[in-house]
Amino acid sequence: MSDIERRDDLLIAVALTRFHQDFAEVDPELSEQAWQLAADRLLDYDLGPEEIVDELGIGS
């Protein structure tokens, strides 16, 4: 897998996590599905949510 594909997957995981946070009260079921998809992507790369910031170089 290329670095670009890895970065894209991690950005998608960030977006899904944000969706999960923003829509938890509006549609809990859809929110939970978004979180599961994000978690699946993170497992593919053996990363936790807190490690994405370092991996993507966000805030540095």
GROMACS elastic network, one bead per residue, 0.5 to 0.9 nm:
[ bonds ]
;  ai    aj funct       b0    kb
    1     4     6  0.82686   500
    1     5     6  0.63720   500
    1     6     6  0.68605   500
    2     5     6  0.52518   500
    2     6     6  0.63042   500
    2     7     6  0.86675   500
    3     6     6  0.50317   500
    3     7     6  0.60911   500
    3     8     6  0.85155   500
    4     7     6  0.51101   500
    4     8     6  0.60657   500
    4     9     6  0.85602   500
    5     8     6  0.50154   500
    5     9     6  0.60889   500
    5    10     6  0.85828   500
    6     9     6  0.51487   500
    6    10     6  0.62338   500
    6    11     6  0.86418   500
    6    45     6  0.82600   500
    7    10     6  0.51036   500
    7    11     6  0.61153   500
    7    12     6  0.85599   500
    7    55     6  0.84329   500
    7    56     6  0.68720   500
    8    11     6  0.50877   500
    8    12     6  0.61477   500
    8    13     6  0.86034   500
    9    12     6  0.50799   500
    9    13     6  0.62408   500
    9    14     6  0.87541   500
    9    41     6  0.67325   500
    9    42     6  0.84882   500
   10    14     6  0.62939   500
   10    15     6  0.86908   500
   10    38     6  0.85070   500
   10    41     6  0.72492   500
   10    42     6  0.72708   500
   10    45     6  0.87782   500
   10    52     6  0.69231   500
   10    55     6  0.84953   500
   10    56     6  0.76526   500
   11    14     6  0.50014   500
   11    15     6  0.62428   500
   11    16     6  0.86145   500
   11    52     6  0.85915   500
   11    56     6  0.80780   500
   12    16     6  0.60802   500
   12    17     6  0.84713   500
   12    38     6  0.73676   500
   12    41     6  0.84036   500
   13    16     6  0.50946   500
   13    17     6  0.60640   500
   13    18     6  0.85712   500
   13    34     6  0.88345   500
   13    35     6  0.84100   500
   13    37     6  0.74449   500
   13    39     6  0.73402   500
   13    40     6  0.86270   500
   13    41     6  0.63248   500
   13    42     6  0.70375   500
   13    49     6  0.86919   500
   13    52     6  0.88328   500
   14    17     6  0.50823   500
   14    18     6  0.61868   500
   14    19     6  0.85977   500
   14    38     6  0.72368   500
   14    49     6  0.81954   500
   14    52     6  0.78725   500
   15    18     6  0.50797   500
   15    19     6  0.61346   500
   15    20     6  0.85730   500
   15    38     6  0.82212   500
   16    20     6  0.61176   500
   16    21     6  0.86899   500
   16    31     6  0.86035   500
   16    34     6  0.52645   500
   16    35     6  0.62273   500
   16    36     6  0.87877   500
   16    37     6  0.72124   500
   16    38     6  0.55701   500
   17    21     6  0.63532   500
   17    22     6  0.87130   500
   17    31     6  0.87325   500
   17    34     6  0.68084   500
   17    35     6  0.56286   500
   17    36     6  0.89732   500
   17    37     6  0.87796   500
   17    38     6  0.61192   500
   17    39     6  0.84662   500
   17    49     6  0.87134   500
   18    21     6  0.50818   500
   18    22     6  0.61095   500
   18    23     6  0.85163   500
   18    34     6  0.89458   500
   18    35     6  0.87511   500
   19    22     6  0.51444   500
   19    23     6  0.59109   500
   19    24     6  0.81042   500
   19    31     6  0.67097   500
   19    34     6  0.68194   500
   19    35     6  0.80403   500
   20    23     6  0.55573   500
   20    24     6  0.57315   500
   20    28     6  0.83457   500
   20    30     6  0.78996   500
   20    32     6  0.64548   500
   20    33     6  0.80881   500
   20    34     6  0.57039   500
   20    35     6  0.55731   500
   21    24     6  0.56293   500
   21    25     6  0.86159   500
   21    31     6  0.73926   500
   21    35     6  0.86366   500
   22    25     6  0.77314   500
   22    26     6  0.81794   500
   22    31     6  0.81744   500
   23    27     6  0.58194   500
   23    28     6  0.69230   500
   23    30     6  0.79052   500
   23    31     6  0.56979   500
   24    27     6  0.57962   500
   24    29     6  0.79937   500
   24    30     6  0.79946   500
   24    31     6  0.51942   500
   24    32     6  0.74941   500
   25    28     6  0.58062   500
   25    31     6  0.83596   500
   26    30     6  0.89218   500
   26    31     6  0.83314   500
   27    30     6  0.55155   500
   27    31     6  0.60179   500
   27    32     6  0.86181   500
   28    32     6  0.60459   500
   28    33     6  0.86302   500
   29    32     6  0.51653   500
   29    33     6  0.63488   500
   29    34     6  0.87764   500
   30    33     6  0.50292   500
   30    34     6  0.62718   500
   30    35     6  0.86827   500
   31    34     6  0.51435   500
   31    35     6  0.63319   500
   31    36     6  0.87484   500
   32    35     6  0.50088   500
   32    36     6  0.61909   500
   32    37     6  0.86799   500
   33    36     6  0.50537   500
   33    37     6  0.62589   500
   33    38     6  0.86423   500
   34    37     6  0.51790   500
   34    38     6  0.62450   500
   34    39     6  0.86327   500
   35    38     6  0.50465   500
   35    39     6  0.60834   500
   35    40     6  0.85660   500
   36    39     6  0.50161   500
   36    40     6  0.60912   500
   36    41     6  0.86866   500
   37    40     6  0.51064   500
   37    41     6  0.64100   500
   37    42     6  0.87774   500
   38    41     6  0.52520   500
   38    42     6  0.63505   500
   38    43     6  0.87356   500
   39    42     6  0.50350   500
   39    43     6  0.61400   500
   39    44     6  0.86645   500
   39    48     6  0.82641   500
   39    49     6  0.82625   500
   40    43     6  0.51056   500
   40    44     6  0.63562   500
   41    44     6  0.51222   500
   41    45     6  0.68524   500
   41    46     6  0.87355   500
   41    47     6  0.87676   500
   42    45     6  0.53079   500
   42    46     6  0.59384   500
   42    47     6  0.51253   500
   42    48     6  0.63351   500
   42    49     6  0.74095   500
   42    52     6  0.85950   500
   43    47     6  0.61567   500
   43    48     6  0.77692   500
   44    47     6  0.78977   500
   45    48     6  0.89087   500
   47    50     6  0.81012   500
   47    51     6  0.60215   500
   47    52     6  0.70717   500
   47    55     6  0.89483   500
   48    51     6  0.53534   500
   48    52     6  0.69640   500
   49    52     6  0.55835   500
   49    53     6  0.79453   500
   50    53     6  0.63578   500
   50    54     6  0.79151   500
   51    54     6  0.54665   500
   51    55     6  0.61610   500
   51    56     6  0.86835   500
   52    56     6  0.59238   500
   52    57     6  0.81771   500
   52    58     6  0.82578   500
   53    56     6  0.54371   500
   53    57     6  0.58686   500
   53    58     6  0.51065   500
   53    59     6  0.75106   500
   54    57     6  0.50067   500
   54    58     6  0.65513   500
   54    59     6  0.85295   500
   54    60     6  0.83606   500
   55    58     6  0.79168   500
   57    60     6  0.56659   500
